[in-house]
Amino acid sequence: MSDIGDLSRLINNDALRSSIRILILISLAINEKMYFTDILNLTGIGRGSLSNHLDILIHSGYIKDKTVFTLSGPRRMLEITDKGKIFIIII
């Protein structure tokens, strides 16, 4: 961030105006990768609401997702991006 204006724009970003999305980013910054169900248990919100929050963070470039295949079937894995890490460092 080069100046206070950059910081202000980052903090006022619509994608980051939710305490749930900030909780998700902090959790991913600590763990780097988490399964959808782990974040679901952490946040305590419904599947649909969580999907909406994750889609906003993915669209904004703060996290990315992929499907991984496990013995119990496919699972959605979320990972923080470099952009997401920068936001965490700033806050």
Chimera marker file (.cmm) of the C-alpha trace (Angstrom):
<marker_set name="trace">
<marker id="1" x="0.000" y="0.000" z="0.000" r="1" g="1" b="0" radius="0.5"/>
<marker id="2" x="1.509" y="3.260" z="-1.068" r="1" g="1" b="0" radius="0.5"/>
<marker id="3" x="-0.631" y="5.678" z="0.913" r="1" g="1" b="0" radius="0.5"/>
<marker id="4" x="-3.594" y="6.072" z="3.217" r="1" g="1" b="0" radius="0.5"/>
<marker id="5" x="-5.942" y="6.307" z="0.212" r="1" g="1" b="0" radius="0.5"/>
<marker id="6" x="-4.991" y="2.773" z="-0.856" r="1" g="1" b="0" radius="0.5"/>
<marker id="7" x="-5.657" y="1.524" z="2.660" r="1" g="1" b="0" radius="0.5"/>
<marker id="8" x="-9.011" y="3.297" z="2.768" r="1" g="1" b="0" radius="0.5"/>
<marker id="9" x="-10.067" y="1.745" z="-0.552" r="1" g="1" b="0" radius="0.5"/>
<marker id="10" x="-9.065" y="-1.706" z="0.682" r="1" g="1" b="0" radius="0.5"/>
<marker id="11" x="-10.976" y="-1.396" z="3.942" r="1" g="1" b="0" radius="0.5"/>
<marker id="12" x="-14.051" y="0.038" z="2.180" r="1" g="1" b="0" radius="0.5"/>
<marker id="13" x="-14.096" y="-2.792" z="-0.362" r="1" g="1" b="0" radius="0.5"/>
<marker id="14" x="-17.604" y="-4.301" z="-0.400" r="1" g="1" b="0" radius="0.5"/>
<marker id="15" x="-16.144" y="-7.817" z="-0.268" r="1" g="1" b="0" radius="0.5"/>
<marker id="16" x="-14.583" y="-7.034" z="3.107" r="1" g="1" b="0" radius="0.5"/>
<marker id="17" x="-17.563" y="-5.370" z="4.802" r="1" g="1" b="0" radius="0.5"/>
<marker id="18" x="-18.685" y="-8.615" z="6.406" r="1" g="1" b="0" radius="0.5"/>
<marker id="19" x="-17.367" y="-9.967" z="9.689" r="1" g="1" b="0" radius="0.5"/>
<marker id="20" x="-17.975" y="-13.506" z="8.368" r="1" g="1" b="0" radius="0.5"/>
<marker id="21" x="-15.752" y="-12.878" z="5.324" r="1" g="1" b="0" radius="0.5"/>
<marker id="22" x="-13.051" y="-11.363" z="7.505" r="1" g="1" b="0" radius="0.5"/>
<marker id="23" x="-13.293" y="-14.400" z="9.830" r="1" g="1" b="0" radius="0.5"/>
<marker id="24" x="-12.898" y="-16.674" z="6.801" r="1" g="1" b="0" radius="0.5"/>
<marker id="25" x="-9.815" y="-14.743" z="5.632" r="1" g="1" b="0" radius="0.5"/>
<marker id="26" x="-8.214" y="-14.805" z="9.081" r="1" g="1" b="0" radius="0.5"/>
<marker id="27" x="-8.888" y="-18.540" z="9.403" r="1" g="1" b="0" radius="0.5"/>
<marker id="28" x="-7.386" y="-19.220" z="5.988" r="1" g="1" b="0" radius="0.5"/>
<marker id="29" x="-4.388" y="-17.019" z="6.782" r="1" g="1" b="0" radius="0.5"/>
<marker id="30" x="-3.716" y="-19.152" z="9.848" r="1" g="1" b="0" radius="0.5"/>
<marker id="31" x="-4.384" y="-22.516" z="8.166" r="1" g="1" b="0" radius="0.5"/>
<marker id="32" x="-3.632" y="-21.629" z="4.498" r="1" g="1" b="0" radius="0.5"/>
<marker id="33" x="-6.129" y="-24.259" z="3.281" r="1" g="1" b="0" radius="0.5"/>
<marker id="34" x="-9.428" y="-25.429" z="4.717" r="1" g="1" b="0" radius="0.5"/>
<marker id="35" x="-12.286" y="-27.611" z="3.574" r="1" g="1" b="0" radius="0.5"/>
<marker id="36" x="-15.725" y="-26.080" z="3.047" r="1" g="1" b="0" radius="0.5"/>
<marker id="37" x="-17.129" y="-28.148" z="5.933" r="1" g="1" b="0" radius="0.5"/>
<marker id="38" x="-14.417" y="-26.875" z="8.302" r="1" g="1" b="0" radius="0.5"/>
<marker id="39" x="-15.329" y="-23.276" z="7.491" r="1" g="1" b="0" radius="0.5"/>
<marker id="40" x="-19.012" y="-24.176" z="7.779" r="1" g="1" b="0" radius="0.5"/>
<marker id="41" x="-18.439" y="-25.483" z="11.323" r="1" g="1" b="0" radius="0.5"/>
<marker id="42" x="-16.270" y="-22.489" z="12.217" r="1" g="1" b="0" radius="0.5"/>
<marker id="43" x="-18.752" y="-19.856" z="11.093" r="1" g="1" b="0" radius="0.5"/>
<marker id="44" x="-21.952" y="-21.601" z="12.145" r="1" g="1" b="0" radius="0.5"/>
<marker id="45" x="-23.884" y="-20.221" z="9.172" r="1" g="1" b="0" radius="0.5"/>
<marker id="46" x="-25.876" y="-22.176" z="6.591" r="1" g="1" b="0" radius="0.5"/>
<marker id="47" x="-24.386" y="-23.803" z="3.502" r="1" g="1" b="0" radius="0.5"/>
<marker id="48" x="-26.047" y="-21.340" z="1.115" r="1" g="1" b="0" radius="0.5"/>
<marker id="49" x="-24.892" y="-18.292" z="3.057" r="1" g="1" b="0" radius="0.5"/>
<marker id="50" x="-21.365" y="-19.648" z="3.288" r="1" g="1" b="0" radius="0.5"/>
<marker id="51" x="-21.314" y="-20.353" z="-0.457" r="1" g="1" b="0" radius="0.5"/>
<marker id="52" x="-22.365" y="-16.755" z="-1.126" r="1" g="1" b="0" radius="0.5"/>
<marker id="53" x="-19.632" y="-15.363" z="1.142" r="1" g="1" b="0" radius="0.5"/>
<marker id="54" x="-17.019" y="-17.612" z="-0.456" r="1" g="1" b="0" radius="0.5"/>
<marker id="55" x="-18.132" y="-16.661" z="-3.972" r="1" g="1" b="0" radius="0.5"/>
<marker id="56" x="-17.704" y="-12.972" z="-3.111" r="1" g="1" b="0" radius="0.5"/>
<marker id="57" x="-14.194" y="-13.588" z="-1.743" r="1" g="1" b="0" radius="0.5"/>
<marker id="58" x="-13.273" y="-15.725" z="-4.769" r="1" g="1" b="0" radius="0.5"/>
<marker id="59" x="-14.626" y="-13.163" z="-7.245" r="1" g="1" b="0" radius="0.5"/>
<marker id="60" x="-12.654" y="-10.426" z="-5.440" r="1" g="1" b="0" radius="0.5"/>
<marker id="61" x="-9.447" y="-12.482" z="-5.587" r="1" g="1" b="0" radius="0.5"/>
<marker id="62" x="-8.933" y="-12.953" z="-1.834" r="1" g="1" b="0" radius="0.5"/>
<marker id="63" x="-9.317" y="-16.734" z="-1.887" r="1" g="1" b="0" radius="0.5"/>
<marker id="64" x="-9.432" y="-19.523" z="-4.441" r="1" g="1" b="0" radius="0.5"/>
<marker id="65" x="-11.113" y="-22.885" z="-4.404" r="1" g="1" b="0" radius="0.5"/>
<marker id="66" x="-10.711" y="-26.263" z="-5.992" r="1" g="1" b="0" radius="0.5"/>
<marker id="67" x="-12.282" y="-29.660" z="-5.759" r="1" g="1" b="0" radius="0.5"/>
<marker id="68" x="-10.101" y="-32.354" z="-4.233" r="1" g="1" b="0" radius="0.5"/>
<marker id="69" x="-10.924" y="-36.021" z="-4.300" r="1" g="1" b="0" radius="0.5"/>
<marker id="70" x="-10.712" y="-37.956" z="-1.045" r="1" g="1" b="0" radius="0.5"/>
<marker id="71" x="-11.672" y="-41.477" z="-0.026" r="1" g="1" b="0" radius="0.5"/>
<marker id="72" x="-15.015" y="-40.121" z="1.170" r="1" g="1" b="0" radius="0.5"/>
<marker id="73" x="-15.670" y="-38.340" z="-2.135" r="1" g="1" b="0" radius="0.5"/>
<marker id="74" x="-15.009" y="-34.909" z="-3.639" r="1" g="1" b="0" radius="0.5"/>
<marker id="75" x="-14.521" y="-32.014" z="-1.233" r="1" g="1" b="0" radius="0.5"/>
<marker id="76" x="-14.278" y="-28.271" z="-1.768" r="1" g="1" b="0" radius="0.5"/>
<marker id="77" x="-10.917" y="-26.884" z="-0.625" r="1" g="1" b="0" radius="0.5"/>
<marker id="78" x="-10.440" y="-23.142" z="-0.018" r="1" g="1" b="0" radius="0.5"/>
<marker id="79" x="-7.073" y="-21.405" z="0.006" r="1" g="1" b="0" radius="0.5"/>
<marker id="80" x="-6.042" y="-17.816" z="0.693" r="1" g="1" b="0" radius="0.5"/>
<marker id="81" x="-4.375" y="-15.927" z="-2.158" r="1" g="1" b="0" radius="0.5"/>
<marker id="82" x="-1.506" y="-13.451" z="-1.983" r="1" g="1" b="0" radius="0.5"/>
<marker id="83" x="-4.069" y="-10.632" z="-2.167" r="1" g="1" b="0" radius="0.5"/>
<marker id="84" x="-5.857" y="-12.120" z="0.834" r="1" g="1" b="0" radius="0.5"/>
<marker id="85" x="-2.587" y="-12.411" z="2.763" r="1" g="1" b="0" radius="0.5"/>
<marker id="86" x="-1.806" y="-8.745" z="2.080" r="1" g="1" b="0" radius="0.5"/>
<marker id="87" x="-5.169" y="-7.726" z="3.514" r="1" g="1" b="0" radius="0.5"/>
<marker id="88" x="-4.534" y="-9.782" z="6.660" r="1" g="1" b="0" radius="0.5"/>
<marker id="89" x="-1.103" y="-8.216" z="7.103" r="1" g="1" b="0" radius="0.5"/>
<marker id="90" x="-2.631" y="-4.737" z="6.843" r="1" g="1" b="0" radius="0.5"/>
<marker id="91" x="-5.365" y="-5.308" z="9.399" r="1" g="1" b="0" radius="0.5"/>
<link id1="1" id2="2" r="1" g="1" b="0" radius="0.2"/>
<link id1="2" id2="3" r="1" g="1" b="0" radius="0.2"/>
<link id1="3" id2="4" r="1" g="1" b="0" radius="0.2"/>
<link id1="4" id2="5" r="1" g="1" b="0" radius="0.2"/>
<link id1="5" id2="6" r="1" g="1" b="0" radius="0.2"/>
<link id1="6" id2="7" r="1" g="1" b="0" radius="0.2"/>
<link id1="7" id2="8" r="1" g="1" b="0" radius="0.2"/>
<link id1="8" id2="9" r="1" g="1" b="0" radius="0.2"/>
<link id1="9" id2="10" r="1" g="1" b="0" radius="0.2"/>
<link id1="10" id2="11" r="1" g="1" b="0" radius="0.2"/>
<link id1="11" id2="12" r="1" g="1" b="0" radius="0.2"/>
<link id1="12" id2="13" r="1" g="1" b="0" radius="0.2"/>
<link id1="13" id2="14" r="1" g="1" b="0" radius="0.2"/>
<link id1="14" id2="15" r="1" g="1" b="0" radius="0.2"/>
<link id1="15" id2="16" r="1" g="1" b="0" radius="0.2"/>
<link id1="16" id2="17" r="1" g="1" b="0" radius="0.2"/>
<link id1="17" id2="18" r="1" g="1" b="0" radius="0.2"/>
<link id1="18" id2="19" r="1" g="1" b="0" radius="0.2"/>
<link id1="19" id2="20" r="1" g="1" b="0" radius="0.2"/>
<link id1="20" id2="21" r="1" g="1" b="0" radius="0.2"/>
<link id1="21" id2="22" r="1" g="1" b="0" radius="0.2"/>
<link id1="22" id2="23" r="1" g="1" b="0" radius="0.2"/>
<link id1="23" id2="24" r="1" g="1" b="0" radius="0.2"/>
<link id1="24" id2="25" r="1" g="1" b="0" radius="0.2"/>
<link id1="25" id2="26" r="1" g="1" b="0" radius="0.2"/>
<link id1="26" id2="27" r="1" g="1" b="0" radius="0.2"/>
<link id1="27" id2="28" r="1" g="1" b="0" radius="0.2"/>
<link id1="28" id2="29" r="1" g="1" b="0" radius="0.2"/>
<link id1="29" id2="30" r="1" g="1" b="0" radius="0.2"/>
<link id1="30" id2="31" r="1" g="1" b="0" radius="0.2"/>
<link id1="31" id2="32" r="1" g="1" b="0" radius="0.2"/>
<link id1="32" id2="33" r="1" g="1" b="0" radius="0.2"/>
<link id1="33" id2="34" r="1" g="1" b="0" radius="0.2"/>
<link id1="34" id2="35" r="1" g="1" b="0" radius="0.2"/>
<link id1="35" id2="36" r="1" g="1" b="0" radius="0.2"/>
<link id1="36" id2="37" r="1" g="1" b="0" radius="0.2"/>
<link id1="37" id2="38" r="1" g="1" b="0" radius="0.2"/>
<link id1="38" id2="39" r="1" g="1" b="0" radius="0.2"/>
<link id1="39" id2="40" r="1" g="1" b="0" radius="0.2"/>
<link id1="40" id2="41" r="1" g="1" b="0" radius="0.2"/>
<link id1="41" id2="42" r="1" g="1" b="0" radius="0.2"/>
<link id1="42" id2="43" r="1" g="1" b="0" radius="0.2"/>
<link id1="43" id2="44" r="1" g="1" b="0" radius="0.2"/>
<link id1="44" id2="45" r="1" g="1" b="0" radius="0.2"/>
<link id1="45" id2="46" r="1" g="1" b="0" radius="0.2"/>
<link id1="46" id2="47" r="1" g="1" b="0" radius="0.2"/>
<link id1="47" id2="48" r="1" g="1" b="0" radius="0.2"/>
<link id1="48" id2="49" r="1" g="1" b="0" radius="0.2"/>
<link id1="49" id2="50" r="1" g="1" b="0" radius="0.2"/>
<link id1="50" id2="51" r="1" g="1" b="0" radius="0.2"/>
<link id1="51" id2="52" r="1" g="1" b="0" radius="0.2"/>
<link id1="52" id2="53" r="1" g="1" b="0" radius="0.2"/>
<link id1="53" id2="54" r="1" g="1" b="0" radius="0.2"/>
<link id1="54" id2="55" r="1" g="1" b="0" radius="0.2"/>
<link id1="55" id2="56" r="1" g="1" b="0" radius="0.2"/>
<link id1="56" id2="57" r="1" g="1" b="0" radius="0.2"/>
<link id1="57" id2="58" r="1" g="1" b="0" radius="0.2"/>
<link id1="58" id2="59" r="1" g="1" b="0" radius="0.2"/>
<link id1="59" id2="60" r="1" g="1" b="0" radius="0.2"/>
<link id1="60" id2="61" r="1" g="1" b="0" radius="0.2"/>
<link id1="61" id2="62" r="1" g="1" b="0" radius="0.2"/>
<link id1="62" id2="63" r="1" g="1" b="0" radius="0.2"/>
<link id1="63" id2="64" r="1" g="1" b="0" radius="0.2"/>
<link id1="64" id2="65" r="1" g="1" b="0" radius="0.2"/>
<link id1="65" id2="66" r="1" g="1" b="0" radius="0.2"/>
<link id1="66" id2="67" r="1" g="1" b="0" radius="0.2"/>
<link id1="67" id2="68" r="1" g="1" b="0" radius="0.2"/>
<link id1="68" id2="69" r="1" g="1" b="0" radius="0.2"/>
<link id1="69" id2="70" r="1" g="1" b="0" radius="0.2"/>
<link id1="70" id2="71" r="1" g="1" b="0" radius="0.2"/>
<link id1="71" id2="72" r="1" g="1" b="0" radius="0.2"/>
<link id1="72" id2="73" r="1" g="1" b="0" radius="0.2"/>
<link id1="73" id2="74" r="1" g="1" b="0" radius="0.2"/>
<link id1="74" id2="75" r="1" g="1" b="0" radius="0.2"/>
<link id1="75" id2="76" r="1" g="1" b="0" radius="0.2"/>
<link id1="76" id2="77" r="1" g="1" b="0" radius="0.2"/>
<link id1="77" id2="78" r="1" g="1" b="0" radius="0.2"/>
<link id1="78" id2="79" r="1" g="1" b="0" radius="0.2"/>
<link id1="79" id2="80" r="1" g="1" b="0" radius="0.2"/>
<link id1="80" id2="81" r="1" g="1" b="0" radius="0.2"/>
<link id1="81" id2="82" r="1" g="1" b="0" radius="0.2"/>
<link id1="82" id2="83" r="1" g="1" b="0" radius="0.2"/>
<link id1="83" id2="84" r="1" g="1" b="0" radius="0.2"/>
<link id1="84" id2="85" r="1" g="1" b="0" radius="0.2"/>
<link id1="85" id2="86" r="1" g="1" b="0" radius="0.2"/>
<link id1="86" id2="87" r="1" g="1" b="0" radius="0.2"/>
<link id1="87" id2="88" r="1" g="1" b="0" radius="0.2"/>
<link id1="88" id2="89" r="1" g="1" b="0" radius="0.2"/>
<link id1="89" id2="90" r="1" g="1" b="0" radius="0.2"/>
<link id1="90" id2="91" r="1" g="1" b="0" radius="0.2"/>
</marker_set>
